[in-house]
Amino acid sequence: MALFNFGRKIDLYKGYSLENIPLFSSLTPAELKSIEKKGRIVQYRRGDKVYEEGTPAEGLYAVISGRFRLYRKVRANGGEENINYFYRGDHFGESSILTGKPHSASVDAKSDGLIFKLDKEDFLKLANEIPALSLHLSRSLGHRLAKTEGEEFGREIKIATLYSTSSMESMFHFWLDFAGSVASETKRRVIVIDFVSEQLPLFHEVFQKDSYISYDLARLEVLRDSDIQSSRVAHPKGFYYLHVYADDQDESIEKKIFNFLTFLTFHYDYLMLRLPRNIDHPSFKALKLSDVVYVYCEPETSQLSDCSQAIKEFVQSFGFSKLEIKVIIPSASVKEERDFEKNETILQHRIFSLLPPSSGSQYQTVLRYLAKEWAGTLVGLVLGSGAAYGLAHIGVLRILERENIPVDVIAGSSIGALLGVLWAAGYSADDLHEIAHTLHTKRSGFSHLLGFRDLSVVYRGFFKGNQIVRFLRSYLGDRTFQDLKIPVKVVGTNLFTSEQVIFETGPVVSAVRASISIPGFFRPFFYKANFFIDGGVIDPLPIKVLTQMGVKKIIAVNVLLGPQDRIERNRLLKHVRYQQLRDLAAKNFWKKTLAIISEHLKNRYADNVFNVIMNTILFMEYELSESSAGEADVVIHPVVYDGHWAQFYEPDKFVRMGEEKTLEQLPEIKRLLME
C-alpha cells in the first residue's frame, strides 16, 4: 500500500480499474482512458480527512478501496453525526461542484484506502464532453441525500425500478416480496409506486381489498402528503403500496413525475417503482431518477429478444451501466439456461436465478440477498488458497459462527473453495473439523484424498483426481450451486487462456475439482469443453470477484506465508529441533544418533519434486494475495509457523490459529458490520 503515493497517475497501477465504479462503467475504452489521464490515485490512512465541512469543492472522489465516512459537526454538543458511509465503487463530492456551494459535510477515512480524484476543472470539462457521464450524474444527483422536515441532517435515498416484458402476475408478487425484504433488512421507510394499470385482481389477492384509490398525477396540481396517505395501502411486511395513474399524454407529465418522486423522497427512504410493458409510457421518465433497474425476464426463448432490446434502451437512452441493471430470471429449465448463456446482452449484467416462492427458504435467501445488495450491506467472505494451511479457514468459520457474524456470499480458491462450499452446503465448522480428522494420519490422508489407484500418467499430473472427487461426493452428493444455503463463487483457471473462470452454476463437486487442480499434482480437470487448473494460480485471494459484484463489506482470509514468515518459521523450527536433540542427548546417546541421521535424510530429500512444485506455487500465490489484500475491509492472516503444506493429517494447529487470529480481528469485524 505504501507504493501508492499522492499525485501518481492511475494508469501506472495494475489491477485498479475504473470499470468497476458504476459512475464510469458505461463509458467507452477511449472515454475511460481520457478520465484516467486526468485523474490521480490518492492514498488515505485511517483517520485522514478527505475534505472538511465548509471548505470549497476541489474535485470528484471515487472510492477504489477502503471505507470512508460522511459526517457533520453537531454544534449543540460539539460531537459528530454520521450521515453515510462510502465503499468501493461509490463516488462523492460532485454535489458541491455542480451547485457551487461549499461542502455541507466532512469526509474522513475509516480504514486505509485509495480514492480516484478528478480535479474540479477536469471534472466539469469531462462532464460536458462525455454525455454518458453527464447522464449518470443527472440521474443520481438530487435524491442521494434528502432531508425530511424536522431532520437536521440528510439521509440517503434510493430508487429502484422493475421492468418486465411479460408475466405481470409473477412480477407483481416478486416486487412486493422484494419490498418486504428491503423493509425487513434496512428498517427504513419503503414505498412501492405502481404505474401498471391492469392489476385489480392481483391487488385483491394480496391486500384482500376490493379496490384501490389511484393517485392521479394528471389531475392533482398540488402535492399533499394527506392525498398520498389516503391513497397508499399498508402491507403486513412493513412497507406501503401506492398505485399511480399517469397514462395521460399530458405535456407536463414528465415534470409532474419528477416533482412527485422528489416529494416522496422527503417522506420515504426507498422508492420501488414498477413500470408497464410499454416503454413509451410517460412513467418511463422516472428512470432518470432511478439508481438501479431490475429486468424481470421470463425463461422462454421468445422473451430473450424483448429483454435484450429493453436493456439496450436503458443503457443507451438513460445511461445505465452494466453494474446498474440486474436481470431476474424465474426458475428455468436446462435448455432455457443454455439459451440465456448464448445471449451476450443479458450476460453482461448481473443475473439472479429466482426459485419459485414454494421453495421456501431458498426463495427468501435470494430476496434477502437482493435487498442487502441494494442497501449496500452485503458481507462477503473470501477464503484463500494454501493447501493444508487452508485448514485455518475452519477456525475462522468457527468464530464467525459463534459470534453470529452474517456472511452473505463466499468467494474461494482451491482449499478455500472446498471448505467454503462445504460450509455453504450446511456443514458447521465443527463438522468440517470432524471431516478433517478423518485424515488423522499420513496413510489415511493419502487413501482418502489420493490412493494408489489414483496414480496417473506423469506427463499429465501425478494423480487423476478421481479419488478426491469420490471423497467430495460423499459429503456433497449431487448438489448444485442453487442448493447451497449461501451463494458461493468458486475460482478456477483456464489452462490454455489463463483466464479466471468463476463457477456459480451447475454441480458444485465439478467446480471444486476444477479449483483444486494443483498443477503437476492433479490432472487438469476437463469440464464444459475446457481444461482447468487450480484457481489460486491466477487469483489466490479472490477479493475482486466480490468487489465486482458490488459487495461493500469484505472479510478476507489469507493463510499463505510470506518471506518474513518463512524466515521466522525456519528459525523457530531449528530452535525446536535443537532443544529436542539436546533432550535426547541427556537421555540416550543412540536415540540422539538416530534422530540426527533421520534429520539428515529428511533434509537430503527435502528438495523432492512435490516440495519444489508446491513451494514455487505458494511463493507466487503469496505475492498475488498481498497485492489484492488491500481491497478487503478486514484481513485475517493465520500463519502456522510449524506447519507444512501437506499436513492435512494435523488439522488442529491450523484450526487453532484460525480461531486466534479471527478473535484478534473480531472488534474490527464488528465495527465493519455496524457501519
Summary of the structure (lengths in Angstrom):
residues: 675
radius of gyration: 27.9
end to end distance: 23.4
largest distance: 103.3
contacts: 2220
relative contact order: 0.09
helix: 46%
strand: 20%
